[in-house]
Amino acid sequence: MKISGVGATVLAIIVSSQALLSPCPNVRGPSVSYNTAPGWSYVKVVGGLRSPRDLVLDSLGRLLIIEVGVGITQHLVDAHGCIINTRLLISRDDLNHGICLSADGKTLYASSPSSVFRWDYDLNTGDVGQNAVEVVTGMWTSGHISRTLAIPPHRQDLLVVSHGSDMNIDLDSSNPEIARAIVKVFNISSAPAGGYKFVSEGWNAGYGLRNEVGLAFDGNNMLWGVENSADNIVRTVGDTIIDIHANNPAEELNFLGDVTLPNDNWYGYPRVLHSVEARLAVGPRLPSRPAVRPSTHRGFQRRHVCPDLRATRTQLPGALSTARV
């Protein structure tokens, strides 16, 4: 089963060649319908959540959901994927995105904009210890404040934390010592009293990553990340300004690699942004200049369009313009 959060609704989605799943008792259907690929069906299992951002299942099938302004709710799931009991596990209005469990299921981690906390977690009862311990502190508290958390399958002593940019185009984040638009790693087996200082401690798993909300390890324990690129982008062709923000700059899928070793590679943001199908939007003879709306940023340079390539990169001040197939 794959569980995914959509708005204030949680859906249980299962691969099936059979008929659609039966509705969960006493749960109103989705307010919108979803198109699924052949062999996939879905059912709404709970609604009325307050900005659910991330979730995790413990080994006994309890679903833990982090809700902005609420804390962490715990839901018992039956064999059909439906919720049969719900309770508020942790009441903290500062928790806002990241959540993960240790491999043995005995430690729960969650994040606020500024910190990562841990609690003892009792698998038998589903209860948590009364006292939260700060594991990481001192993160920037404006801009992109989602903090995705991940623990490598083969190194349960490490905690990966992603930190987004301060704004749409955060030029200062091109310096990794600022520790924004970055993914960092911390050894949680030896966390200092009071927690690690995010900016100055731990090691890098890559920077120049605008807001690496999606993190996942592959079968070789290598880390991958996905991010949503810059907003408010327009293209000027002659005297015409075209809003291209719906599809450009493109999403990025980044290979971050082995998190047991420092990765000080720069992944392009904020000075390089990707675009998709540039040749469809701009003919080979037309000059093209991208720009962020003036209220956001005025620093774009001329864009170098490669009409025969499926994707190009947008140049920002001080950066080389490159292209990729």
N, C-alpha and C positions, 0 to 999 in steps of 0.2 A: 504493500500500500504506500502511496505517496500522499502526504498531507501538504496542502499549500494554503496560504492566507490570501484572501482577495477582499480588499476594503475592510468592512467590519464583519465579514463572513469567513468561515473556515470550510473548505471543501475537502472531502475524502475522494480521491481519484484512484481508480483501479483499472488495470489492464484487463479487458474481458472481451471475449468474442460472443458473449451471451447478450441478453437483453439489458437495458439500462438498470442500474441499481434501484432497489426499492427506496422510496422516500423514508427518511427517519421520522419516527413518531413525534407528533407535536412540534414539528419544525416547519415553518413556512418555506415554500420553495424560493429559489433565488429570484431577486428582483429583475435580473436580466438573464438571458439564456446564453450559453457558451457553445461555441462550435468545437467539437473534438475530432481528433484524427480517427480513422477507422480502427476499431478494436479498443477504443477508450470510452469510458462513461464516467459520470460524476454524480454526486449527490451532496446537497447541503447538509451539514451536520450540526452547525450552530450559527446563530446570528446574534446581533446586539452587542458585539464586542466593541471596545473603545480603541480604535487605531491599533489593531494587532500588527506587530512588526516582525516578529520571528517566533519560532517554535521548535520544540524538541520533544521526542518520545523517550521515556525511560524504558528500561528493559522489561518492565511489567505492563507496558502499554499505556501508561498514563501520559497524557498530552499536556505539556507545559507551554503556555503562551504568554509572551511579554506584551503588555498593553500600555501604551503611552498614557501617563497620568494616573495609572492604576497600580501597576506592579506586575506580578506574575500570577496567572490563574492556572488551576490544575483541573483537568477534565479526564474522567474515566471513559474509556472507549470500549464498546462491545465488539463482538466478533464481526459485525456488519459495518463497523466503522462509525457507528452512531454514538453520540455522547449520552451517557446514562447518569452522570453526576458531575457537578461543577462546584469548585470552591475557590476562594481567594487564598492563595498560598503565601504570597509575600505582598504586603501593602507598602508600596513606596512609589510616590508620584514622580520621582526623578529617574526611574528606570525607563529606558526609551527604545532599545533596539536589540542589542546582542544578548544571546543566551546559548549556553552549551553545558553538557554534562561530561564529567570525566568518564573514562572507559569502564571503570568499575561501578559507575553510577552513584558513587558516594559523595561527590562534590558537584555543586551547582554553581555556575558562573553567569553573571549578567552585568550589563553595562548601563551607565548613565552617560550624559555628554562628557563628563570630566573624569570618570573613574570606572574601573572594573572591580566588582565585588565577588566574593565567594561565600557559600554557605555549606555546612554539612547537610547531606541529604540522606534520609533514611529510606532505603528502597522498600522495606517491609511495610512501612506506614505511609510513605510519601510525604512525611513531614520534613521541615528544615530546622536547623539550629536557630536559636534566637538571635545570635549575633552575626552580623555581616562583617567580613574582613576585607579591607581594601587591598587589592592585589596590584593595581596600576592606578596612578593618580596623575593629575596635572595636565589633562588633555584640554585642547582649545574648546571653548563652549559657545562659539557662534559659527554660522555657516552650516556646513554639512556635519551634523552631530550624530549620525548613525555610526555605531561602532560594532562591526561584525566580529564575532569571536569564533575561533576554531582551534581544535587540538589535533595535532598530527596523529594518525592511527598508530604509528610506530614509535612515537615519542610522547608519551602521556605527561612528561615533565615540562612540556613546552606549551605556551599559549600564544596564539597569533591574534593580533589586534589590528584592524584596519581603521584609519583615521582620514576623513575626507578633507576637502579644501575649506578655506574660510569663506569663500564667495564663489561666484560663477567663474571668474578668472582670477585666481589667487597667485599673483606673480611672485610673491615672497616664498611660496612653497617650492620654487625651483631650487632653493637651498635646503638640502636634507636636514640640516641642523635645526631648521624651523620646526620640523616634525609635523607637517601637515601634508595632505595628499600623499600618504605613505602607509605602508604596512610594516609592522614591527613584531618582533618575537621576544618573549620573556620566559626565563626558566622559573616555573612556578614551584619547583621543588625546593627552591632556596630563596623565596621572596623575602626582602628585607622588611623589618618592622615598619609599618606605615605604608608599605607598598613601593613598587618601582616608580621612579619618576619617568613618565612617558617620553619626555623630550630628550633627556640626557642618558637614559639607561636602556638596556635591551640592545638588540641589533636589528638591522634593516632586512626586510624581505623584498625590497624594491620601493622606489619613490617616483614621483611624477605620475601618480595614480589618483585621478581626480576624486573619486569616491568609490573605492573598491568594495561595494556592499556585498557582492557575490563572491564567496570563497569556497573552494572545494579541492580535496586531494584526490589524485588519480590512483590507479592500482599500483603505481610505483612510488607512492607517497610523495609525489611532486605536487606543489601547490599551484593552482590556477585561480585567476581572478577575473571578474567582469565588472564593467563600470558603465554608467550613463555619462555621456559627454556633455559639453557645454550647452547652456540654454541661450535663448535670445539671439540666435545667429541669423543674419540676413546676407544675401548676395546682391551686389550692385552690378548690373550689366547696363552700360550706357547710363541713361538717366532713370532706369527702372530698379527699384529695390524689391527683392523677392524674399519673402519669409521662408526659410528652409529649415526651421528648427524642428519640424515634426520628424524628419529623417536624418538630419545632419546637424552637427558632426555625428558620425556613426558611433554605435556602441563599440566597446573594445573588449576583446578576450585576451588576457595577458598570461603568459607562462612565467610564474615567479620561482618555480624550482624547489630546490632542497632547502627547507627552512632551518635545518640544523647548522647551515653555514650562512654567514652574512652575504646578502645580495645588495650591493650598492649601485646597481644599475638604475639608470634614469629611463622611465617609460614614456616621456614626452610631454606630459602636462606640466605647466600651463602653456608651453610655447609651441606645441605641435598637437594638432587635432586632426582626426580622420574624417574623410567624407566618403560617401557611397555613390557609385554611378555618376561621377562628375561629368562624364562625357554625355550623359543624357540631359543634363541641365544646362551645359555650356558647350556650344559648338567649338571646333578647333580654332576658329578665327576670332572668337569673341574674347576680349579681355574680361577678367573676372576679379572682383575684389570682395572678400567676405568682410563682414563687420559685425560686432556685437552692438546692440542698440545703445545709443549714446548714454542712456541712464546707467548702463552696466559697465562698459569699458570702451575706450577709444583707441586701444593700442594695436589693432591688427595691421599687418603689412599686406602688400599685394600677394595674392595667392597664385601659385604656379600650378596650372591645371595640366594634367597629362591625359588627353582625351582617350587614349587607347588603353588606359589602365582602369581596373574596376574600382580602385580606391586610391585616393591621394591624401596628402596631409596638408593642413593649413598652417601657414607660417605666422608666428607671433614674434614680437621684437626680440632680437638677439639670437634667433635660432636659424639653423639651416633648414631649407625646404627639402623634404624627401618624399619619396613615393613608394608604394608597395603594391604588388600584384594581388 
